């Protein structure tokens, strides 16, 4: 993966943890944070989040606190 701070196409990456909440579809499972479209530069290690097991369809990343909401829970 190119370094997003020096890559030609920096606009193709989302800044890690720039939002505090993301809606996730079942087609996006298994869920992990950071998300695939985020650059991993200066972010935390990938952690899988078992959102499909959450009673209310909501879980938070234990590293950054980002909330994920399963849209079709």
N, CA, C and O atoms as a GROMACS GRO file, in nm:
protein
  292
    1UNK      N    1   0.085  -0.117   0.000
    1UNK     CA    2   0.000   0.000   0.000
    1UNK      C    3   0.089   0.123   0.000
    1UNK      O    4   0.186   0.130   0.076
    2UNK      N    5   0.059   0.221  -0.084
    2UNK     CA    6   0.141   0.342  -0.089
    2UNK      C    7   0.123   0.426   0.036
    2UNK      O    8   0.019   0.422   0.102
    3UNK      N    9   0.224   0.501   0.066
    3UNK     CA   10   0.217   0.594   0.178
    3UNK      C   11   0.122   0.707   0.140
    3UNK      O   12   0.149   0.778   0.043
    4UNK      N   13   0.010   0.725   0.211
    4UNK     CA   14  -0.087   0.827   0.172
    4UNK      C   15  -0.037   0.969   0.189
    4UNK      O   16  -0.098   1.062   0.137
    5UNK      N   17   0.073   0.986   0.260
    5UNK     CA   18   0.128   1.120   0.276
    5UNK      C   19   0.214   1.160   0.157
    5UNK      O   20   0.243   1.278   0.138
    6UNK      N   21   0.254   1.062   0.078
    6UNK     CA   22   0.338   1.092  -0.038
    6UNK      C   23   0.283   1.034  -0.167
    6UNK      O   24   0.340   1.058  -0.273
    7UNK      N   25   0.175   0.958  -0.160
    7UNK     CA   26   0.120   0.893  -0.279
    7UNK      C   27   0.065   0.995  -0.378
    7UNK      O   28   0.019   1.103  -0.339
    8UNK      N   29   0.071   0.959  -0.505
    8UNK     CA   30   0.017   1.046  -0.610
    8UNK      C   31  -0.132   1.070  -0.591
    8UNK      O   32  -0.180   1.182  -0.612
    9UNK      N   33  -0.203   0.968  -0.553
    9UNK     CA   34  -0.350   0.974  -0.548
    9UNK      C   35  -0.398   0.975  -0.404
    9UNK      O   36  -0.473   0.886  -0.362
   10UNK      N   37  -0.357   1.073  -0.329
   10UNK     CA   38  -0.394   1.080  -0.188
   10UNK      C   39  -0.544   1.090  -0.168
   10UNK      O   40  -0.596   1.050  -0.064
   11UNK      N   41  -0.615   1.143  -0.267
   11UNK     CA   42  -0.759   1.161  -0.253
   11UNK      C   43  -0.836   1.029  -0.255
   11UNK      O   44  -0.956   1.028  -0.226
   12UNK      N   45  -0.770   0.918  -0.288
   12UNK     CA   46  -0.839   0.790  -0.290
   12UNK      C   47  -0.850   0.727  -0.152
   12UNK      O   48  -0.923   0.629  -0.135
   13UNK      N   49  -0.782   0.782  -0.053
   13UNK     CA   50  -0.784   0.728   0.082
   13UNK      C   51  -0.867   0.815   0.174
   13UNK      O   52  -0.866   0.938   0.163
   14UNK      N   53  -0.939   0.751   0.266
   14UNK     CA   54  -1.005   0.823   0.374
   14UNK      C   55  -0.906   0.830   0.489
   14UNK      O   56  -0.824   0.740   0.508
   15UNK      N   57  -0.915   0.935   0.565
   15UNK     CA   58  -0.829   0.947   0.682
   15UNK      C   59  -0.877   0.851   0.789
   15UNK      O   60  -0.996   0.852   0.823
   16UNK      N   61  -0.789   0.769   0.845
   16UNK     CA   62  -0.833   0.678   0.951
   16UNK      C   63  -0.894   0.754   1.067
   16UNK      O   64  -0.845   0.858   1.109
   17UNK      N   65  -1.003   0.698   1.117
   17UNK     CA   66  -1.068   0.751   1.236
   17UNK      C   67  -1.112   0.896   1.222
   17UNK      O   68  -1.120   0.968   1.321
   18UNK      N   69  -1.142   0.941   1.099
   18UNK     CA   70  -1.186   1.079   1.081
   18UNK      C   71  -1.334   1.098   1.112
   18UNK      O   72  -1.380   1.211   1.128
   19UNK      N   73  -1.408   0.987   1.120
   19UNK     CA   74  -1.547   0.992   1.161
   19UNK      C   75  -1.561   0.910   1.289
   19UNK      O   76  -1.481   0.820   1.314
   20UNK      N   77  -1.659   0.940   1.366
   20UNK     CA   78  -1.679   0.867   1.491
   20UNK      C   79  -1.783   0.757   1.478
   20UNK      O   80  -1.799   0.677   1.569
   21UNK      N   81  -1.856   0.752   1.363
   21UNK     CA   82  -1.959   0.653   1.345
   21UNK      C   83  -1.969   0.614   1.198
   21UNK      O   84  -1.964   0.700   1.110
   22UNK      N   85  -1.984   0.484   1.172
   22UNK     CA   86  -1.997   0.434   1.036
   22UNK      C   87  -2.112   0.335   1.031
   22UNK      O   88  -2.128   0.253   1.121
   23UNK      N   89  -2.194   0.343   0.926
   23UNK     CA   90  -2.298   0.243   0.902
   23UNK      C   91  -2.239   0.133   0.816
   23UNK      O   92  -2.171   0.160   0.717
   24UNK      N   93  -2.266   0.009   0.854
   24UNK     CA   94  -2.209  -0.108   0.788
   24UNK      C   95  -2.323  -0.196   0.739
   24UNK      O   96  -2.420  -0.218   0.811
   25UNK      N   97  -2.312  -0.247   0.617
   25UNK     CA   98  -2.409  -0.342   0.563
   25UNK      C   99  -2.358  -0.484   0.586
   25UNK      O  100  -2.238  -0.506   0.603
   26UNK      N  101  -2.449  -0.579   0.587
   26UNK     CA  102  -2.409  -0.720   0.603
   26UNK      C  103  -2.311  -0.764   0.494
   26UNK      O  104  -2.228  -0.852   0.517
   27UNK      N  105  -2.322  -0.704   0.378
   27UNK     CA  106  -2.230  -0.738   0.269
   27UNK      C  107  -2.086  -0.694   0.299
   27UNK      O  108  -1.993  -0.740   0.233
   28UNK      N  109  -2.068  -0.606   0.398
   28UNK     CA  110  -1.935  -0.559   0.437
   28UNK      C  111  -1.868  -0.648   0.542
   28UNK      O  112  -1.753  -0.626   0.579
   29UNK      N  113  -1.941  -0.750   0.590
   29UNK     CA  114  -1.887  -0.839   0.694
   29UNK      C  115  -1.789  -0.938   0.634
   29UNK      O  116  -1.806  -0.974   0.517
   30UNK      N  117  -1.688  -0.984   0.704
   30UNK     CA  118  -1.659  -0.951   0.843
   30UNK      C  119  -1.604  -0.809   0.856
   30UNK      O  120  -1.528  -0.762   0.772
   31UNK      N  121  -1.646  -0.744   0.962
   31UNK     CA  122  -1.608  -0.605   0.988
   31UNK      C  123  -1.473  -0.601   1.058
   31UNK      O  124  -1.446  -0.677   1.151
   32UNK      N  125  -1.390  -0.510   1.011
   32UNK     CA  126  -1.266  -0.483   1.082
   32UNK      C  127  -1.237  -0.334   1.078
   32UNK      O  128  -1.280  -0.263   0.986
   33UNK      N  129  -1.166  -0.289   1.176
   33UNK     CA  130  -1.125  -0.150   1.186
   33UNK      C  131  -0.973  -0.147   1.188
   33UNK      O  132  -0.912  -0.223   1.262
   34UNK      N  133  -0.911  -0.061   1.109
   34UNK     CA  134  -0.967   0.036   1.017
   34UNK      C  135  -1.032  -0.032   0.896
   34UNK      O  136  -1.000  -0.146   0.863
   35UNK      N  137  -1.125   0.040   0.833
   35UNK     CA  138  -1.195  -0.010   0.716
   35UNK      C  139  -1.102  -0.017   0.595
   35UNK      O  140  -1.000   0.053   0.592
   36UNK      N  141  -1.134  -0.101   0.496
   36UNK     CA  142  -1.046  -0.118   0.380
   36UNK      C  143  -1.016   0.010   0.303
   36UNK      O  144  -0.907   0.025   0.248
   37UNK      N  145  -1.112   0.103   0.298
   37UNK     CA  146  -1.089   0.225   0.220
   37UNK      C  147  -1.008   0.330   0.295
   37UNK      O  148  -0.977   0.436   0.240
   38UNK      N  149  -0.974   0.303   0.419
   38UNK     CA  150  -0.891   0.396   0.497
   38UNK      C  151  -0.744   0.366   0.472
   38UNK      O  152  -0.705   0.251   0.453
   39UNK      N  153  -0.664   0.470   0.474
   39UNK     CA  154  -0.521   0.446   0.472
   39UNK      C  155  -0.484   0.391   0.609
   39UNK      O  156  -0.547   0.426   0.709
   40UNK      N  157  -0.386   0.307   0.615
   40UNK     CA  158  -0.345   0.250   0.743
   40UNK      C  159  -0.233   0.329   0.808
   40UNK      O  160  -0.187   0.296   0.917
   41UNK      N  161  -0.190   0.432   0.742
   41UNK     CA  162  -0.078   0.510   0.791
   41UNK      C  163  -0.114   0.577   0.923
   41UNK      O  164  -0.217   0.645   0.932
   42UNK      N  165  -0.034   0.560   1.023
   42UNK     CA  166  -0.053   0.619   1.155
   42UNK      C  167  -0.184   0.576   1.222
   42UNK      O  168  -0.239   0.650   1.303
   43UNK      N  169  -0.233   0.459   1.188
   43UNK     CA  170  -0.355   0.410   1.251
   43UNK      C  171  -0.319   0.292   1.340
   43UNK      O  172  -0.201   0.263   1.362
   44UNK      N  173  -0.418   0.224   1.392
   44UNK     CA  174  -0.394   0.112   1.482
   44UNK      C  175  -0.394  -0.020   1.406
   44UNK      O  176  -0.433  -0.023   1.288
   45UNK      N  177  -0.353  -0.129   1.470
   45UNK     CA  178  -0.355  -0.260   1.403
   45UNK      C  179  -0.498  -0.299   1.368
   45UNK      O  180  -0.593  -0.255   1.432
   46UNK      N  181  -0.513  -0.382   1.266
   46UNK     CA  182  -0.645  -0.429   1.226
   46UNK      C  183  -0.704  -0.515   1.336
   46UNK      O  184  -0.638  -0.606   1.388
   47UNK      N  185  -0.828  -0.486   1.371
   47UNK     CA  186  -0.899  -0.564   1.471
   47UNK      C  187  -1.036  -0.599   1.412
   47UNK      O  188  -1.106  -0.514   1.358
   48UNK      N  189  -1.073  -0.727   1.424
   48UNK     CA  190  -1.203  -0.771   1.374
   48UNK      C  191  -1.308  -0.748   1.483
   48UNK      O  192  -1.284  -0.775   1.600
   49UNK      N  193  -1.424  -0.699   1.441
   49UNK     CA  194  -1.530  -0.661   1.533
   49UNK      C  195  -1.654  -0.745   1.501
   49UNK      O  196  -1.709  -0.734   1.392
   50UNK      N  197  -1.698  -0.831   1.595
   50UNK     CA  198  -1.810  -0.922   1.570
   50UNK      C  199  -1.945  -0.852   1.583
   50UNK      O  200  -2.026  -0.888   1.669
   51UNK      N  201  -1.970  -0.754   1.500
   51UNK     CA  202  -2.092  -0.674   1.509
   51UNK      C  203  -2.218  -0.756   1.486
   51UNK      O  204  -2.325  -0.721   1.537
   52UNK      N  205  -2.208  -0.865   1.412
   52UNK     CA  206  -2.326  -0.948   1.386
   52UNK      C  207  -2.375  -1.016   1.514
   52UNK      O  208  -2.489  -1.064   1.518
   53UNK      N  209  -2.293  -1.021   1.618
   53UNK     CA  210  -2.332  -1.080   1.745
   53UNK      C  211  -2.392  -0.978   1.842
   53UNK      O  212  -2.443  -1.016   1.948
   54UNK      N  213  -2.386  -0.852   1.809
   54UNK     CA  214  -2.437  -0.747   1.898
   54UNK      C  215  -2.590  -0.746   1.896
   54UNK      O  216  -2.651  -0.750   1.789
   55UNK      N  217  -2.650  -0.740   2.013
   55UNK     CA  218  -2.796  -0.741   2.023
   55UNK      C  219  -2.860  -0.621   1.953
   55UNK      O  220  -2.964  -0.634   1.888
   56UNK      N  221  -2.799  -0.504   1.966
   56UNK     CA  222  -2.856  -0.383   1.908
   56UNK      C  223  -2.792  -0.343   1.775
   56UNK      O  224  -2.824  -0.238   1.720
   57UNK      N  225  -2.699  -0.427   1.723
   57UNK     CA  226  -2.635  -0.398   1.595
   57UNK      C  227  -2.534  -0.286   1.602
   57UNK      O  228  -2.502  -0.224   1.500
   58UNK      N  229  -2.482  -0.258   1.722
   58UNK     CA  230  -2.382  -0.152   1.739
   58UNK      C  231  -2.263  -0.208   1.816
   58UNK      O  232  -2.279  -0.282   1.913
   59UNK      N  233  -2.144  -0.170   1.772
   59UNK     CA  234  -2.022  -0.206   1.845
   59UNK      C  235  -1.920  -0.095   1.824
   59UNK      O  236  -1.928  -0.018   1.728
   60UNK      N  237  -1.826  -0.089   1.917
   60UNK     CA  238  -1.720   0.011   1.909
   60UNK      C  239  -1.585  -0.058   1.891
   60UNK      O  240  -1.563  -0.168   1.940
   61UNK      N  241  -1.496   0.010   1.820
   61UNK     CA  242  -1.360  -0.039   1.804
   61UNK      C  243  -1.288  -0.021   1.938
   61UNK      O  244  -1.289   0.088   1.995
   62UNK      N  245  -1.224  -0.127   1.989
   62UNK     CA  246  -1.156  -0.115   2.118
   62UNK      C  247  -1.031  -0.027   2.112
   62UNK      O  248  -0.983   0.018   2.216
   63UNK      N  249  -0.978  -0.002   1.992
   63UNK     CA  250  -0.858   0.081   1.980
   63UNK      C  251  -0.891   0.230   1.971
   63UNK      O  252  -0.836   0.311   2.045
   64UNK      N  253  -0.982   0.265   1.880
   64UNK     CA  254  -1.004   0.407   1.852
   64UNK      C  255  -1.140   0.458   1.897
   64UNK      O  256  -1.164   0.579   1.894
   65UNK      N  257  -1.230   0.368   1.938
   65UNK     CA  258  -1.360   0.411   1.986
   65UNK      C  259  -1.461   0.444   1.878
   65UNK      O  260  -1.569   0.494   1.910
   66UNK      N  261  -1.428   0.419   1.752
   66UNK     CA  262  -1.523   0.443   1.644
   66UNK      C  263  -1.641   0.350   1.659
   66UNK      O  264  -1.623   0.231   1.684
   67UNK      N  265  -1.763   0.403   1.644
   67UNK     CA  266  -1.884   0.323   1.655
   67UNK      C  267  -1.923   0.272   1.517
   67UNK      O  268  -1.920   0.346   1.419
   68UNK      N  269  -1.960   0.145   1.512
   68UNK     CA  270  -2.009   0.084   1.389
   68UNK      C  271  -2.154   0.042   1.412
   68UNK      O  272  -2.187  -0.015   1.516
   69UNK      N  273  -2.239   0.070   1.313
   69UNK     CA  274  -2.381   0.040   1.323
   69UNK      C  275  -2.418  -0.050   1.205
   69UNK      O  276  -2.399  -0.012   1.089
   70UNK      N  277  -2.471  -0.167   1.234
   70UNK     CA  278  -2.513  -0.260   1.131
   70UNK      C  279  -2.649  -0.213   1.079
   70UNK      O  280  -2.748  -0.214   1.152
   71UNK      N  281  -2.653  -0.171   0.952
   71UNK     CA  282  -2.774  -0.109   0.894
   71UNK      C  283  -2.893  -0.203   0.892
   71UNK      O  284  -3.005  -0.163   0.922
   72UNK      N  285  -2.870  -0.329   0.857
   72UNK     CA  286  -2.980  -0.423   0.843
   72UNK      C  287  -2.977  -0.526   0.954
   72UNK      O  288  -2.986  -0.646   0.930
   73UNK      N  289  -2.964  -0.477   1.077
   73UNK     CA  290  -2.955  -0.565   1.194
   73UNK      C  291  -3.089  -0.630   1.226
   73UNK      O  292  -3.099  -0.707   1.321
   0.00000   0.00000   0.00000
